Amino acid sequence: MNRSLARSTIYNTLSLCFTYPNEGVFSWIAEGKWVNQLRASLGLLNEEGFEKTLRSFEEIFSGKREGLSLELAREYTRLFVNAFPRVVAPPYGAVYLEKDGLVFGKSTSEVLRFYQDMGFGLKENIGDLPDHVAHELEFMGILTGQEAQASGGEKVRLEEVQISFLSRFIVTWVPVFSEKVAAQSRSNFYRTLSDLTKEFINSEKNYLGIPEEIDPPKTGNPGSEEVENVKTLCHGHRS
């Protein structure tokens, strides 16, 4: 495993953890193999500060699991889907990036355009917006996965695309979103997940050399060539 593949594994794991824990997703979460995969990937990146977080995940699933599936489903719904009087931690970038806090705003369209410029599109039956945290993390997982197979100029280009996407559409809101989840969640799983996500995004920002002060998202092409065959993004590689 090289560094790019390790980063891809982490992004894809975080993405899946931020999807609704239906039967298939929960079975994958509860099985726990992904924790060791994270440990191996983070170790390859020389990231040593995550062990406490990884152990927290292991402790969650080492005890009694009866009712845990329902608990996660209810908490996911409360945090990210609906709650009275308002959703606790909306998982959409536009809520944090738009002045009026719209769920679907200009930045949402810009994210979708970015996907399309890279040759990807949302599954027609996904029933969600392109700036959902799970979709954006998965997209970074795809980009880093492609980088793992690339060389020369193509490798450099893919890293430039990652820098553009991370700085415009992830660093600008995901850490704030993660803090909100950590502060408001009643579930150890989602608190731990949000802590891991925030710390990993910070490490990625340092690795890619993204400055502390970042301008708001702007429209524009991410520097990719047009791709005729649009590939499926967002859970297209999952059952």
C-alpha positions as CSV (number, residue, x, y, z in Angstrom):
1,M,0.0,0.0,0.0
2,N,1.4,3.4,-0.9
3,R,0.5,6.8,0.6
4,S,-2.2,7.6,-1.9
5,L,-3.9,4.3,-1.5
6,A,-3.8,4.7,2.3
7,R,-5.4,8.1,2.0
8,S,-8.1,6.7,-0.3
9,T,-8.9,3.9,2.3
10,I,-9.3,6.5,5.0
11,Y,-11.5,8.8,2.9
12,N,-13.7,5.9,1.7
13,T,-14.1,4.6,5.3
14,L,-15.1,8.0,6.7
15,S,-17.6,8.4,3.8
16,L,-19.3,5.1,4.5
17,C,-19.5,5.8,8.2
18,F,-21.4,9.0,7.4
19,T,-24.0,7.2,5.4
20,Y,-27.3,6.0,6.9
21,P,-26.6,2.8,8.9
22,N,-29.0,0.5,7.1
23,E,-28.6,-3.3,7.5
24,G,-25.7,-3.5,5.1
25,V,-23.8,-0.5,6.4
26,F,-24.4,-1.4,10.0
27,S,-23.1,-5.0,9.5
28,W,-20.0,-3.6,8.0
29,I,-19.5,-1.1,10.8
30,A,-20.2,-3.7,13.6
31,E,-17.8,-6.2,12.0
32,G,-15.0,-3.8,12.7
33,K,-12.5,-4.8,10.2
34,W,-12.4,-1.3,8.9
35,V,-10.8,-0.1,12.2
36,N,-7.6,-2.2,11.5
37,Q,-7.6,-0.9,8.0
38,L,-7.7,2.6,9.3
39,R,-4.9,1.8,11.7
40,A,-2.7,0.4,9.0
41,S,-3.4,3.3,6.6
42,L,-2.8,5.9,9.3
43,G,0.4,4.1,10.3
44,L,1.7,4.3,6.8
45,L,1.0,8.0,6.8
46,N,3.0,8.2,10.1
47,E,0.0,9.6,11.8
48,E,0.4,8.4,15.4
49,G,-2.1,10.6,17.1
50,F,-5.2,8.5,16.2
51,E,-4.7,5.4,18.3
52,K,-6.9,6.7,21.1
53,T,-9.7,7.3,18.7
54,L,-9.3,3.9,17.0
55,R,-9.4,2.2,20.4
56,S,-12.6,4.1,21.2
57,F,-14.2,2.6,18.1
58,E,-13.1,-0.9,19.2
59,E,-14.5,-0.4,22.7
60,I,-17.9,0.6,21.2
61,F,-18.2,-2.8,19.4
62,S,-16.5,-5.0,21.9
63,G,-19.4,-4.9,24.3
64,K,-23.1,-5.7,24.0
65,R,-24.4,-5.0,20.5
66,E,-28.1,-5.7,21.1
67,G,-30.1,-2.6,20.1
68,L,-27.0,-0.9,18.7
69,S,-28.3,-0.9,15.1
70,L,-31.5,0.9,16.1
71,E,-29.5,3.3,18.3
72,L,-27.2,4.3,15.5
73,A,-30.1,4.7,13.0
74,R,-32.1,6.9,15.4
75,E,-29.1,9.0,16.2
76,Y,-28.1,9.4,12.5
77,T,-31.7,10.6,11.8
78,R,-31.6,13.0,14.8
79,L,-28.3,14.4,13.9
80,F,-28.4,14.6,10.1
81,V,-32.0,14.1,8.8
82,N,-34.7,15.5,11.1
83,A,-35.1,16.7,14.6
84,F,-37.3,19.3,16.3
85,P,-37.1,22.2,16.1
86,R,-34.2,21.9,13.6
87,V,-31.7,19.4,12.3
88,V,-28.8,19.2,14.8
89,A,-25.9,18.9,12.3
90,P,-26.9,19.3,8.7
91,P,-24.4,17.2,6.6
92,Y,-24.5,19.6,3.6
93,G,-21.8,22.0,2.7
94,A,-24.2,24.8,1.6
95,V,-25.7,25.1,5.1
96,Y,-22.3,26.3,6.3
97,L,-21.0,28.1,3.1
98,E,-24.1,30.1,2.1
99,K,-24.9,33.3,3.9
100,D,-28.6,32.4,4.2
101,G,-27.9,28.8,5.2
102,L,-29.8,27.3,2.3
103,V,-29.7,23.5,2.0
104,F,-29.3,23.9,-1.8
105,G,-27.3,26.9,-2.7
106,K,-24.7,28.1,-5.2
107,S,-22.0,26.0,-3.6
108,T,-24.1,22.9,-4.1
109,S,-24.2,23.5,-7.8
110,E,-20.4,24.2,-7.8
111,V,-19.7,20.8,-6.2
112,L,-21.8,19.0,-8.7
113,R,-20.1,20.8,-11.5
114,F,-16.7,19.8,-10.1
115,Y,-17.8,16.2,-10.1
116,Q,-19.0,16.5,-13.7
117,D,-15.8,18.2,-14.8
118,M,-13.9,15.2,-13.5
119,G,-16.2,12.8,-15.3
120,F,-18.5,11.8,-12.4
121,G,-22.2,12.0,-11.7
122,L,-24.5,11.1,-8.8
123,K,-26.4,7.9,-9.0
124,E,-30.0,8.8,-10.2
125,N,-31.6,7.0,-7.2
126,I,-29.2,8.4,-4.6
127,G,-31.9,10.7,-3.3
128,D,-29.4,13.2,-1.8
129,L,-27.5,16.4,-2.6
130,P,-24.0,16.4,-4.0
131,D,-22.5,18.4,-1.1
132,H,-23.4,15.7,1.5
133,V,-20.4,15.0,3.6
134,A,-20.3,11.4,2.6
135,H,-20.3,12.2,-1.1
136,E,-17.5,14.8,-0.8
137,L,-15.3,12.4,1.2
138,E,-16.0,9.6,-1.2
139,F,-14.9,11.9,-4.1
140,M,-11.6,12.5,-2.3
141,G,-11.3,8.8,-1.9
142,I,-11.8,8.3,-5.6
143,L,-9.2,11.0,-6.5
144,T,-6.6,9.6,-4.1
145,G,-7.3,6.1,-5.4
146,Q,-6.7,7.3,-9.0
147,E,-3.5,9.0,-7.8
148,A,-2.3,5.7,-6.4
149,Q,-2.4,4.2,-10.0
150,A,-1.0,7.3,-11.7
151,S,2.5,8.6,-12.4
152,G,4.3,11.6,-13.8
153,G,2.2,14.5,-15.0
154,E,-1.1,12.7,-14.3
155,K,-0.1,12.2,-10.7
156,V,0.7,15.8,-10.3
157,R,-2.6,16.8,-12.0
158,L,-4.6,14.6,-9.6
159,E,-2.9,16.1,-6.6
160,E,-3.7,19.6,-7.9
161,V,-7.4,18.6,-8.2
162,Q,-7.4,17.3,-4.7
163,I,-6.0,20.6,-3.4
164,S,-8.6,22.5,-5.2
165,F,-11.5,20.3,-4.0
166,L,-10.3,20.0,-0.4
167,S,-9.7,23.7,-0.1
168,R,-12.9,24.9,-1.7
169,F,-15.4,22.3,-0.5
170,I,-14.2,20.4,2.5
171,V,-11.8,22.5,4.7
172,T,-14.3,25.3,4.5
173,W,-17.0,23.5,6.4
174,V,-16.3,19.9,7.4
175,P,-14.2,20.7,10.5
176,V,-17.0,23.0,11.8
177,F,-19.6,20.3,11.0
178,S,-17.5,17.8,12.9
179,E,-17.3,20.0,15.9
180,K,-21.0,20.4,15.9
181,V,-21.5,16.6,15.8
182,A,-19.0,16.0,18.6
183,A,-20.7,18.6,20.8
184,Q,-24.3,17.4,20.1
185,S,-24.2,13.7,19.5
186,R,-25.5,11.3,22.1
187,S,-23.7,8.4,20.4
188,N,-20.0,7.5,21.2
189,F,-19.8,6.3,17.6
190,Y,-20.6,9.6,15.9
191,R,-18.6,11.6,18.4
192,T,-15.6,9.5,17.8
193,L,-16.2,9.6,14.0
194,S,-16.4,13.4,14.0
195,D,-13.2,13.7,16.0
196,L,-11.4,11.4,13.6
197,T,-12.7,13.3,10.6
198,K,-11.7,16.7,11.9
199,E,-8.2,15.6,12.8
200,F,-7.7,13.7,9.5
201,I,-8.9,16.7,7.4
202,N,-6.4,18.9,9.4
203,S,-3.6,16.5,8.6
204,E,-4.6,16.4,4.9
205,K,-4.6,20.2,4.9
206,N,-1.0,20.2,6.2
207,Y,0.1,17.4,3.8
208,L,-1.3,19.2,0.7
209,G,0.0,22.6,1.8
210,I,-3.4,24.3,2.0
211,P,-3.0,27.7,3.8
212,E,-4.9,28.5,6.9
213,E,-6.8,31.4,5.3
214,I,-9.0,30.1,2.5
215,D,-11.2,32.1,0.1
216,P,-14.8,31.0,-0.2
217,P,-15.7,28.6,-3.0
218,K,-15.6,30.0,-6.5
219,T,-17.0,28.7,-9.7
220,G,-14.7,27.3,-12.3
221,N,-13.2,24.2,-13.8
222,P,-10.9,22.2,-11.5
223,G,-8.3,21.8,-14.3
224,S,-9.5,18.5,-15.6
225,E,-10.1,17.4,-19.2
226,E,-13.7,16.6,-20.3
227,V,-14.6,12.9,-19.9
228,E,-17.1,11.5,-22.3
229,N,-18.2,8.5,-20.2
230,V,-19.6,9.9,-17.0
231,K,-18.8,7.5,-14.1
232,T,-21.0,7.0,-11.1
233,L,-20.1,8.9,-7.9
234,C,-21.3,8.4,-4.4
235,H,-21.8,4.9,-3.3
236,G,-21.5,3.5,-6.8
237,H,-18.9,1.0,-5.6
238,R,-20.9,-0.1,-2.6
239,S,-23.7,-2.6,-2.2
